């Protein structure tokens, strides 16, 4: 029976009825109160989600998990590039030898 109803467009009518009901609900003080309460609950839930994800992020950082993009150069390559840069070699040449841009070398 439900399948037959959906084939005849009941879904569209239901959506239209919901929108019309919402418009009516907003025009009364009781309806406005309900919408305000629902908005407050949604905001509260969003704060709970943020608090849980922040907790998880802090626990992960305490375990030594690193966030962000992985480094393009190893620690040894970084030390070597810094030494070459201190020796006066051009950043573009250093970057080309490691397969990275000169701006990556300049941020080291």
Short mmCIF file of the C-alpha atoms (twelve columns), coordinates in Angstrom:
data_MODEL
# 
_entry.id   MODEL 
# 
loop_
_atom_site.group_PDB 
_atom_site.id 
_atom_site.type_symbol 
_atom_site.label_atom_id 
_atom_site.label_alt_id 
_atom_site.label_comp_id 
_atom_site.label_asym_id 
_atom_site.label_seq_id 
_atom_site.Cartn_x 
_atom_site.Cartn_y 
_atom_site.Cartn_z 
_atom_site.pdbx_PDB_model_num 
ATOM 1   C CA . UNK A 1   0.000  0.000  0.000  1 
ATOM 2   C CA . UNK A 2   2.802  2.430  0.915  1 
ATOM 3   C CA . UNK A 3   4.623  1.636  -2.340 1 
ATOM 4   C CA . UNK A 4   1.483  2.449  -4.324 1 
ATOM 5   C CA . UNK A 5   1.105  5.733  -2.459 1 
ATOM 6   C CA . UNK A 6   4.710  6.742  -3.207 1 
ATOM 7   C CA . UNK A 7   4.231  5.937  -6.883 1 
ATOM 8   C CA . UNK A 8   1.294  8.351  -7.015 1 
ATOM 9   C CA . UNK A 9   3.222  11.273 -5.556 1 
ATOM 10  C CA . UNK A 10  2.244  11.073 -1.900 1 
ATOM 11  C CA . UNK A 11  5.827  11.899 -0.976 1 
ATOM 12  C CA . UNK A 12  5.596  15.257 -2.729 1 
ATOM 13  C CA . UNK A 13  2.273  16.016 -1.087 1 
ATOM 14  C CA . UNK A 14  3.672  15.053 2.313  1 
ATOM 15  C CA . UNK A 15  6.652  17.376 1.855  1 
ATOM 16  C CA . UNK A 16  4.319  20.173 0.809  1 
ATOM 17  C CA . UNK A 17  2.137  19.518 3.857  1 
ATOM 18  C CA . UNK A 18  5.199  19.655 6.154  1 
ATOM 19  C CA . UNK A 19  6.269  23.002 4.718  1 
ATOM 20  C CA . UNK A 20  2.729  24.340 5.060  1 
ATOM 21  C CA . UNK A 21  2.525  23.041 8.644  1 
ATOM 22  C CA . UNK A 22  5.844  24.707 9.470  1 
ATOM 23  C CA . UNK A 23  4.551  28.001 8.104  1 
ATOM 24  C CA . UNK A 24  1.427  27.671 10.249 1 
ATOM 25  C CA . UNK A 25  3.517  26.639 13.273 1 
ATOM 26  C CA . UNK A 26  5.663  29.741 12.966 1 
ATOM 27  C CA . UNK A 27  2.611  31.960 12.915 1 
ATOM 28  C CA . UNK A 28  1.505  30.878 16.418 1 
ATOM 29  C CA . UNK A 29  3.345  31.487 19.677 1 
ATOM 30  C CA . UNK A 30  3.241  27.760 20.507 1 
ATOM 31  C CA . UNK A 31  4.742  26.872 17.156 1 
ATOM 32  C CA . UNK A 32  7.449  29.475 17.550 1 
ATOM 33  C CA . UNK A 33  8.250  28.064 21.006 1 
ATOM 34  C CA . UNK A 34  8.584  24.546 19.552 1 
ATOM 35  C CA . UNK A 35  10.915 25.726 16.797 1 
ATOM 36  C CA . UNK A 36  13.015 27.657 19.346 1 
ATOM 37  C CA . UNK A 37  13.274 24.591 21.604 1 
ATOM 38  C CA . UNK A 38  14.291 22.384 18.662 1 
ATOM 39  C CA . UNK A 39  16.928 24.927 17.609 1 
ATOM 40  C CA . UNK A 40  18.268 25.003 21.175 1 
ATOM 41  C CA . UNK A 41  18.480 21.201 21.273 1 
ATOM 42  C CA . UNK A 42  20.308 21.174 17.942 1 
ATOM 43  C CA . UNK A 43  22.806 23.739 19.230 1 
ATOM 44  C CA . UNK A 44  23.318 21.743 22.435 1 
ATOM 45  C CA . UNK A 45  23.938 18.555 20.417 1 
ATOM 46  C CA . UNK A 46  26.462 20.400 18.237 1 
ATOM 47  C CA . UNK A 47  28.339 21.533 21.367 1 
ATOM 48  C CA . UNK A 48  28.386 17.945 22.669 1 
ATOM 49  C CA . UNK A 49  29.812 16.686 19.379 1 
ATOM 50  C CA . UNK A 50  32.503 19.378 19.421 1 
ATOM 51  C CA . UNK A 51  33.460 18.577 23.031 1 
ATOM 52  C CA . UNK A 52  33.782 14.852 22.242 1 
ATOM 53  C CA . UNK A 53  35.902 15.436 19.153 1 
ATOM 54  C CA . UNK A 54  38.142 17.880 21.035 1 
ATOM 55  C CA . UNK A 55  38.644 15.251 23.762 1 
ATOM 56  C CA . UNK A 56  39.544 12.634 21.181 1 
ATOM 57  C CA . UNK A 57  41.973 14.985 19.461 1 
ATOM 58  C CA . UNK A 58  43.726 15.767 22.766 1 
ATOM 59  C CA . UNK A 59  44.002 12.065 23.625 1 
ATOM 60  C CA . UNK A 60  45.465 11.336 20.198 1 
ATOM 61  C CA . UNK A 61  48.013 14.152 20.540 1 
ATOM 62  C CA . UNK A 62  49.004 12.819 23.975 1 
ATOM 63  C CA . UNK A 63  49.681 9.435  22.303 1 
ATOM 64  C CA . UNK A 64  51.947 11.177 19.798 1 
ATOM 65  C CA . UNK A 65  49.654 11.191 16.770 1 
ATOM 66  C CA . UNK A 66  50.602 14.000 14.395 1 
ATOM 67  C CA . UNK A 67  47.866 15.864 12.512 1 
ATOM 68  C CA . UNK A 68  48.106 17.520 9.126  1 
ATOM 69  C CA . UNK A 69  49.856 16.665 5.918  1 
ATOM 70  C CA . UNK A 70  52.794 14.286 6.032  1 
ATOM 71  C CA . UNK A 71  56.230 15.886 5.673  1 
ATOM 72  C CA . UNK A 72  57.716 15.806 2.181  1 
ATOM 73  C CA . UNK A 73  61.276 15.545 3.463  1 
ATOM 74  C CA . UNK A 74  62.793 13.254 6.057  1 
ATOM 75  C CA . UNK A 75  64.596 14.685 9.097  1 
ATOM 76  C CA . UNK A 76  67.928 13.870 7.468  1 
ATOM 77  C CA . UNK A 77  66.921 15.663 4.240  1 
ATOM 78  C CA . UNK A 78  65.770 18.702 6.239  1 
ATOM 79  C CA . UNK A 79  69.105 18.899 8.086  1 
ATOM 80  C CA . UNK A 80  70.999 18.489 4.822  1 
ATOM 81  C CA . UNK A 81  68.887 21.151 3.070  1 
ATOM 82  C CA . UNK A 82  69.420 23.605 5.940  1 
ATOM 83  C CA . UNK A 83  73.169 23.038 5.766  1 
ATOM 84  C CA . UNK A 84  73.160 23.598 1.991  1 
ATOM 85  C CA . UNK A 85  71.073 26.743 2.467  1 
ATOM 86  C CA . UNK A 86  73.494 28.047 5.113  1 
ATOM 87  C CA . UNK A 87  76.331 27.404 2.651  1 
ATOM 88  C CA . UNK A 88  74.669 29.813 0.219  1 
ATOM 89  C CA . UNK A 89  73.179 27.406 -2.329 1 
ATOM 90  C CA . UNK A 90  70.059 28.659 -4.124 1 
ATOM 91  C CA . UNK A 91  66.777 27.439 -2.682 1 
ATOM 92  C CA . UNK A 92  65.492 26.523 -6.145 1 
ATOM 93  C CA . UNK A 93  68.482 24.217 -6.692 1 
ATOM 94  C CA . UNK A 94  68.061 22.601 -3.281 1 
ATOM 95  C CA . UNK A 95  64.350 22.097 -3.871 1 
ATOM 96  C CA . UNK A 96  64.926 20.647 -7.337 1 
ATOM 97  C CA . UNK A 97  67.380 18.083 -5.933 1 
ATOM 98  C CA . UNK A 98  64.745 16.839 -3.437 1 
ATOM 99  C CA . UNK A 99  61.789 17.074 -5.812 1 
ATOM 100 C CA . UNK A 100 60.057 19.871 -3.882 1 
ATOM 101 C CA . UNK A 101 59.502 23.546 -4.608 1 
ATOM 102 C CA . UNK A 102 61.748 26.346 -3.425 1 
ATOM 103 C CA . UNK A 103 58.950 27.548 -1.131 1 
ATOM 104 C CA . UNK A 104 59.088 24.225 0.745  1 
ATOM 105 C CA . UNK A 105 62.803 24.797 1.332  1 
ATOM 106 C CA . UNK A 106 62.193 28.391 2.450  1 
ATOM 107 C CA . UNK A 107 59.769 27.198 5.160  1 
ATOM 108 C CA . UNK A 108 62.358 24.924 6.795  1 
# 
